[in-house]
């Protein structure tokens, strides 16, 4: 598969990229929070080499349309991917906005990881609680998910490394559908490398 890894300079949000104009500075930070550090097709493209290169020691994983589809199917290749990374020392934790315990617990049991429900992403609380449990610095944690407005923004606000993946399937929940057109627009800019909006 063809990995869509983007412009490192922009995605690292270097201080030299911050606009000098105070009126633009706040907008810059807000807009940069929309962009992940890396955008890939699926979680299986997240390799141990990629994680080590970016000093990642743990993954915070979303569930819906990141690991499972609308019908709650967990593909075997995603289980294998998770087990392979865990076998190489990568820690994992599931953080989901859903309140459906049975659904998340089933995935967590398959992957043999802990989980937290009703995370209220993109609020920081859930991410910081998981960070405390993992006992790993924020810059050494990668947040993996299919949604910009929950996973990416939340991870960026906590100074974590963010990895955006495409949804597992096109069918979505009602509370997610309305965000997809804007996400598609941002993804097009990511693929083209058009991240500097100023």
Secondary structure as GFF3:
##gff-version 3
##sequence-region A 1 198
A	DSSP	alpha_helix	8	11	.	.	.	ID=ss1
A	DSSP	three_ten_helix	15	17	.	.	.	ID=ss2
A	DSSP	alpha_helix	22	32	.	.	.	ID=ss3
A	DSSP	beta_strand	38	40	.	.	.	ID=ss4
A	DSSP	three_ten_helix	43	45	.	.	.	ID=ss5
A	DSSP	alpha_helix	48	53	.	.	.	ID=ss6
A	DSSP	beta_strand	58	61	.	.	.	ID=ss7
A	DSSP	alpha_helix	76	87	.	.	.	ID=ss8
A	DSSP	beta_strand	91	95	.	.	.	ID=ss9
A	DSSP	alpha_helix	101	111	.	.	.	ID=ss10
A	DSSP	beta_strand	114	116	.	.	.	ID=ss11
A	DSSP	alpha_helix	124	134	.	.	.	ID=ss12
A	DSSP	three_ten_helix	138	140	.	.	.	ID=ss13
A	DSSP	beta_strand	141	145	.	.	.	ID=ss14
A	DSSP	pi_helix	148	152	.	.	.	ID=ss15
A	DSSP	alpha_helix	153	157	.	.	.	ID=ss16
A	DSSP	beta_strand	161	165	.	.	.	ID=ss17
A	DSSP	alpha_helix	174	192	.	.	.	ID=ss18
###
